Each structure stands twice: as structure tokens, then as C-alpha cells.
Amino acid sequence: MASLSLQGIRKRYGALDTIHGVDLDIDSGEFVVFVGPSGCGKSTLLRMVAGLEEISDGRLTIGGRDVTHLPPPQRGVAMVFQSYALYPHMTVYQNMAFGLSLAGTDRAELHRRVTQAAEILQLGPLLERLPKALSGGQRQRVAIGRAIVRRPQVFLFDEPLSNLDAALRVQMRIELARLHAEMQATMVYVTHDQVEAMTLADRIVVINQGRIEQVGTPLSLYHHPRNLFVAGFIGSPRMNFLPARAGHEPGRFVLANGGIEVAGIALPGLAPAAAVTLGIRPEHIELADDAPGAIPARVEVIEHLGNETFAHLDIGDDAQALLVARLDAESAVVRGQRLWLRLPSQRLQVFADDGRNLRPEVGA
């Protein structure tokens, strides 16, 4: 396996820049996930690494070798696409062996590689089947096996689970994690599903509008988001946001909706009346008695998920006044009930008007 380095990578279509000077180092054997909303440039960036898109500016190295302008077959990468792209008239064995056959690989070596990959992916009993006789998860494993037999330095995955149903996605996530642990391979994985990112990645790269917003471990991004975008994108349900302004007394904030004063942490340099956004995770909202600083709320929707309950709470007259709280599974809260909420000061994130997190040290 090999390390991967992107240095000032840009992608330009005519006068339009879509990737804006990306710098990123990926260690050998690391599982890195590119995550972001649709159209943010994550798949374009992956295709540039694969050689399927031309790099407009910058330098790409794999294993210390400059591959910026090399064609895909010479880069030492293998890519698994969203579509399985299997040949319907070929068996599983033939699909996995096809690329090696074209390359003129010795027949004995070809057989050894295919059977070894089939064993890793638990495809041994399926080698003589045609793709039409396979489930979606099995087809995706064949596509992954086709990449494994090439023995690439870097594996690239472009939303490989998006065509699967929910149960199969969970199963395939486990299989991918097991595959990475077994092979210790360098893997770069693209998804818009932040749950996939959180469960698979050694590190997550959050991309927005062709720029990297933050790079870190799943938990570091969850607990210490650099800005409003990362805070809202990582986490399910997402972080709650409340427009507010700094109070005249340090460490106090006044909610824009309802004018309720909330206790926070004094932040040096934050001027009184400065516009801010308060952020708090659903699991950190507490039910409270009617007391100074408590927020009145009305339960709009209850979601019972078995192991936990989500309460959607209305604290005002607009969409920005809706909060989601994660409650105990046995919570007796019902729709229409009126509650009082407390936002623990040690859990509050505070975002400046430009989106910067003024309390990035806040954690679990």
C-alpha cells in the first residue's frame, strides 16, 4: 500500500473553478472518507486521483511518485463505482479475472489472485454464477473483488453503497471495515451519507463547494466542528442551531426568537449585541422546570425508535425555532405537551456571524 498526497489540486472547466487548491496527505493504510453535500466536488476530486479527470493545477503523488499527468493504468489505483458495471454474460470468476486477462497475466497467477480475493470476500461458492443470480450486495462484492485482484496501491470508492437498501448498506459497511482491517489497504471513499463516513473512516474530509472545510477523526469532527457547516453536516440528527446575540453581561446570550436569556461561557472579544448562532446536539438538551433561563417548548412530533426517542420541539413561530431533543427510550413525553428546556452552558457551541466556531474546544 502507499501514501497519497494532494498539493494545491485545482479543477477548472473553462473559466469555472470547481476544486479550489486542495491540500491533503493520506497515510499508507489509512481509510479516508470524502463527505459533503451533492455537488460539492468530492467525486470530482476522487476522479482526479483516479486519472479520470484531468488535474488543472497542482501535484498528485502516490507512494512518493508524481502521477499528476499519468494515465489511469499507470497510477496504481483501482476504483469501485456506484454502479456495479459487471458483464452480464460473464460468471463471477470471469468478471473478476477480466482485467488481469487483458493485461496478459499468467493463468496460474490469475487463478490464484481471483480465488484469494473470492475467499476474502466470501464469494467462493458464487464463482460460477452470472450477475443476474446475485443480490445487490453480492454484486458489489464482485466489483470490489475485481479491484482487489489488481493489487493496487490505493483503492478508490465512489458511493459504492448508494444503490443498496438500508439493511444491505449496514452489512456492506461491516464488510468494508473488515476488508480494510484484513488488508491494511489505503482506501479513499466518497459518500454523501455522514453515517457511512462516521462508521468507516479513520479520518473524514468534509468538502463544501470545492474546498476542504475540516479534516479529522469522526469524533473530533462531531465534538469539535471548526465552523457552522461542519457542525450542521456531521451528526444525525444534526446539531440544533438558534440565532442569538451576545448579551451585555459576559457569558450571556439572548435568543432572537422570544428574547430569552441563556447562560453560556464568556468569550473574549465578543462585543455586546454581536450576532451569533448557538449550537447544541440533540442529546445535550435537558428537560427542566420553569426557571430563569429555561426555554418554553411545545412537542410537535415524537419519534419512537425503540432504543431512543426523538422529540421535535417548537419554541417559536418560525422554522429556525424548531429543536430536536434525544430522550430516553421510555420517555413519557407526548405530542402537544408543553415543556421547559435547558441548554447546559458547557455543551453550547457558539458560532460567529462568519460561521467560525468560537468554542471549538467544547467536546463530549
ChimeraX attribute file (.defattr): number of C-alpha atoms within 10 A of each C-alpha:
attribute: neighborCount
match mode: 1-to-1
recipient: residues
	/A:1	20
	/A:2	21
	/A:3	19
	/A:4	23
	/A:5	20
	/A:6	20
	/A:7	15
	/A:8	15
	/A:9	22
	/A:10	23
	/A:11	23
	/A:12	14
	/A:13	9
	/A:14	6
	/A:15	6
	/A:16	8
	/A:17	14
	/A:18	18
	/A:19	26
	/A:20	17
	/A:21	18
	/A:22	17
	/A:23	16
	/A:24	15
	/A:25	11
	/A:26	18
	/A:27	15
	/A:28	18
	/A:29	19
	/A:30	22
	/A:31	22
	/A:32	24
	/A:33	28
	/A:34	27
	/A:35	27
	/A:36	28
	/A:37	16
	/A:38	12
	/A:39	14
	/A:40	20
	/A:41	23
	/A:42	29
	/A:43	21
	/A:44	20
	/A:45	25
	/A:46	20
	/A:47	19
	/A:48	20
	/A:49	28
	/A:50	25
	/A:51	20
	/A:52	13
	/A:53	14
	/A:54	18
	/A:55	20
	/A:56	15
	/A:57	16
	/A:58	15
	/A:59	17
	/A:60	23
	/A:61	18
	/A:62	22
	/A:63	17
	/A:64	11
	/A:65	13
	/A:66	13
	/A:67	19
	/A:68	22
	/A:69	13
	/A:70	13
	/A:71	12
	/A:72	18
	/A:73	10
	/A:74	11
	/A:75	22
	/A:76	18
	/A:77	22
	/A:78	23
	/A:79	25
	/A:80	22
	/A:81	17
	/A:82	18
	/A:83	15
	/A:84	20
	/A:85	13
	/A:86	20
	/A:87	14
	/A:88	12
	/A:89	11
	/A:90	15
	/A:91	19
	/A:92	29
	/A:93	22
	/A:94	20
	/A:95	23
	/A:96	30
	/A:97	23
	/A:98	14
	/A:99	16
	/A:100	21
	/A:101	13
	/A:102	8
	/A:103	8
	/A:104	9
	/A:105	13
	/A:106	11
	/A:107	12
	/A:108	8
	/A:109	10
	/A:110	20
	/A:111	17
	/A:112	13
	/A:113	21
	/A:114	26
	/A:115	20
	/A:116	17
	/A:117	24
	/A:118	25
	/A:119	13
	/A:120	18
	/A:121	19
	/A:122	15
	/A:123	21
	/A:124	16
	/A:125	9
	/A:126	17
	/A:127	17
	/A:128	13
	/A:129	14
	/A:130	19
	/A:131	21
	/A:132	12
	/A:133	12
	/A:134	14
	/A:135	12
	/A:136	18
	/A:137	19
	/A:138	20
	/A:139	21
	/A:140	24
	/A:141	25
	/A:142	28
	/A:143	23
	/A:144	25
	/A:145	27
	/A:146	28
	/A:147	22
	/A:148	24
	/A:149	22
	/A:150	19
	/A:151	16
	/A:152	18
	/A:153	20
	/A:154	27
	/A:155	22
	/A:156	25
	/A:157	23
	/A:158	21
	/A:159	19
	/A:160	23
	/A:161	24
	/A:162	14
	/A:163	15
	/A:164	16
	/A:165	11
	/A:166	11
	/A:167	9
	/A:168	16
	/A:169	18
	/A:170	14
	/A:171	11
	/A:172	19
	/A:173	16
	/A:174	14
	/A:175	16
	/A:176	15
	/A:177	14
	/A:178	15
	/A:179	14
	/A:180	17
	/A:181	13
	/A:182	10
	/A:183	12
	/A:184	14
	/A:185	21
	/A:186	23
	/A:187	28
	/A:188	22
	/A:189	25
	/A:190	26
	/A:191	23
	/A:192	21
	/A:193	16
	/A:194	21
	/A:195	13
	/A:196	19
	/A:197	26
	/A:198	20
	/A:199	13
	/A:200	21
	/A:201	21
	/A:202	16
	/A:203	21
	/A:204	26
	/A:205	24
	/A:206	26
	/A:207	24
	/A:208	20
	/A:209	17
	/A:210	21
	/A:211	19
	/A:212	22
	/A:213	16
	/A:214	16
	/A:215	19
	/A:216	17
	/A:217	15
	/A:218	23
	/A:219	16
	/A:220	17
	/A:221	25
	/A:222	22
	/A:223	19
	/A:224	20
	/A:225	27
	/A:226	22
	/A:227	22
	/A:228	22
	/A:229	18
	/A:230	22
	/A:231	25
	/A:232	18
	/A:233	21
	/A:234	24
	/A:235	19
	/A:236	11
	/A:237	15
	/A:238	16
	/A:239	24
	/A:240	21
	/A:241	21
	/A:242	19
	/A:243	18
	/A:244	23
	/A:245	24
	/A:246	25
	/A:247	20
	/A:248	13
	/A:249	10
	/A:250	16
	/A:251	16
	/A:252	19
	/A:253	30
	/A:254	23
	/A:255	20
	/A:256	18
	/A:257	15
	/A:258	13
	/A:259	11
	/A:260	16
	/A:261	19
	/A:262	22
	/A:263	22
	/A:264	20
	/A:265	16
	/A:266	13
	/A:267	14
	/A:268	9
	/A:269	6
	/A:270	17
	/A:271	13
	/A:272	14
	/A:273	13
	/A:274	14
	/A:275	20
	/A:276	25
	/A:277	23
	/A:278	25
	/A:279	22
	/A:280	23
	/A:281	25
	/A:282	21
	/A:283	14
	/A:284	18
	/A:285	20
	/A:286	15
	/A:287	15
	/A:288	15
	/A:289	12
	/A:290	13
	/A:291	11
	/A:292	11
	/A:293	18
	/A:294	20
	/A:295	21
	/A:296	20
	/A:297	20
	/A:298	19
	/A:299	20
	/A:300	17
	/A:301	15
	/A:302	17
	/A:303	13
	/A:304	15
	/A:305	9
	/A:306	9
	/A:307	9
	/A:308	13
	/A:309	19
	/A:310	21
	/A:311	22
	/A:312	20
	/A:313	24
	/A:314	22
	/A:315	23
	/A:316	15
	/A:317	10
	/A:318	9
	/A:319	9
	/A:320	15
	/A:321	19
	/A:322	19
	/A:323	22
	/A:324	22
	/A:325	23
	/A:326	19
	/A:327	22
	/A:328	15
	/A:329	14
	/A:330	11
	/A:331	13
	/A:332	8
	/A:333	16
	/A:334	13
	/A:335	13
	/A:336	14
	/A:337	11
	/A:338	16
	/A:339	19
	/A:340	17
	/A:341	21
	/A:342	20
	/A:343	22
	/A:344	14
	/A:345	14
	/A:346	14
	/A:347	19
	/A:348	20
	/A:349	29
	/A:350	28
	/A:351	24
	/A:352	18
	/A:353	14
	/A:354	10
	/A:355	16
	/A:356	17
	/A:357	25
	/A:358	17
	/A:359	20
	/A:360	17
	/A:361	13
	/A:362	15
	/A:363	16
	/A:364	11
